[in-house]
Amino acid sequence: WEVLRFLLSNLRWWMEEYCFDGFRFDGITSMLYHHHGIGTGFSGDYSEYFGLQVDEESLVYLMLSNHILHTLYPNCITIAEDVSGMPALCRRVEEGGLGFDYRLAMAIPDKWIQSIFPSAFDQLPSVS
C-alpha cells in the first residue's frame, strides 16, 4: 500500500512541480505479466492476456495512475510502451480499460533499427 501511494504521489508531484504534459510508461509489458513478457510470443489469443500470468497489482497501479492523472489534469497525455498488445490498454478506466491515451509498440521500431544497424545489436551483452 505504501509503495502504491508513493508512486501515485510522485506522478502528482511531477505534474505540479514541473507542469508536465504527460507521462510515457516505459516497458509496461514487464509489469503486466509475471513472466515479464520474456520468451513469450503474443499471438492475440485472449488466454495470453487474461489468466494467472497477469500481474493484477500492476494493472491496478496503471489504472489508478491513469484515473488520477486524467481526473486531476484533463489535458494530461499518457503513453504505454507495450509489445504484448494487451487488449483495452487504451480504453478509459470507466470502460474497463487501463486508461492510456496512446500505445507505443516498440517491437516494430526495434526491428527497423536492427535491420539498418545489425552490428549494433551484436555488441550488446546477453541478458539470459
Beta strands, then each sheet from edge to edge (+ up, - down):
strand 1: 22-25
strand 2: 77-81
strand 3: 102-104
sheet 1: 1+ 2+ 3+
end
